[in-house]
Amino acid sequence: LVRRFDASRGHGLFAARDLPNGYRIALPRRFVLSASNVRRSAACRHLPRTLGDTQTIVAALADARFRNARSPWRAYAASLPSVAPDPQNWPLTPALLHALGPELCAALAARAATVNAIA
């Protein structure tokens, strides 16, 4: 395994070659991006508790990327592509729209309009 740092001050472990079958890496639970960890995070307590697990993670990543500099997932969120492969397939429920806020919802609507215009 090789440890690398990126421009966003994030870091990770990468396999430099194929790993042996059954190879495992232990990771403390607090470092796992899960809905339960997001809900326990002080930086994400403002997110609605009515969101499902996937919606909670999506909202936390959007929040980390665009608004919340204190989020423990900010470096990861910043490393994600800025354009999703198909925003028309995003499950935008009313609870998720509320969590994302009006600015991000407007950006998503504009992106959807652009995709519809091309299609």
N, C-alpha and C positions, 0 to 999 in steps of 0.2 A: 504494500500500500504506500502511496505517496501523498503527503500533505501539501496542499497548494492554497495560496491566498489569491483573492481576486481584487479588482479595482474598487469594489464596494466594501472593502474591509471584511469580507466574508471569507470563510475558509472551509475546506472539506478534505475528505480522504478519497482518493481515486485509485482504482486498481491499475497498476502498471502492466499487468499481464493477467491471464486467466487465473482465477483463484481455485484452489483444490475443491473438489466436490464436498459439500457439507461445511465449508468454511463459515464461521459466524463471527460477528462483531457485536460486542455488548455496548449498548448505548443507554445512558441514564434517561429515564422517562421524561425528565424535564426538558430534554432537548428534542423530543419528538413533537412534530406539529400535528396535534390531534385536537378534536373538538373539546375534549375534557381539559387539556392543557390551555387552550385558548380561553375557555370559560373561567379558569382559575387565574389567568394572567391579570395582574393589576393594570397593565397597559390596555387591556381589552374589556374591562368591566362595563364600559358604556354600551357595548353591543347588546341588542335585545336577547333575552333568554328564550324567546319563542322560536328562534331559528333552529332548523335541523342541524345535524352534524356537518354535512357537506356545506351547507349555507354558512354555518359558523366559521368554517375554515376559509371559505371564499371571502366572506366579509372581513375577516381578520387580515388576510393578505392584501385585499384592496385598501383597507384602512392603513396597513403598514406601508404600503407603497406610496399612497397619496397624501396621508394626513398625519400619521402617528409616528413621530421620530423616536418615541420611547419603546416601540414595539420590539420584542425580542426576535421577531421574524422579518424585520425591515430589510436586512441584507439579502435574505432569500427572496423576498418579494421584489426587490429591485433587480434581481438577476433574471426574473421571469421575462418572457417576451412581452413587449408593450402591445402587440396586436394578437388577439386570440385567433385560432384557426377559423372558428365559426361562431361569432357572437349570437347568431340566431338560435343556437342550441343551448344557451345559458338558461338555467332554470330561475328566472327572475320572478320570485314570489313577492307578494306585498311586504312581507316581513323583511326580506333581503333588500328590497328597494328602500325601505325605511332605514335600514342599517347603513346602507351605502351613502345616503344623503343626496340632496338635490344636485350637487355639482357632478358627482360621478354618474348619477342617473341620466343627467342631460348628455354627458359624454357618451354613455352607452346608447342612448336614443339616436344621437348623431351618427355613431358608428353603424347602427342598424340601418339608418336611412341611406348611408353610403353603400352598404352591402346590397340593399334592396334596389338601389339605382343601377348598380352594376349587373345584378342578376337578370 
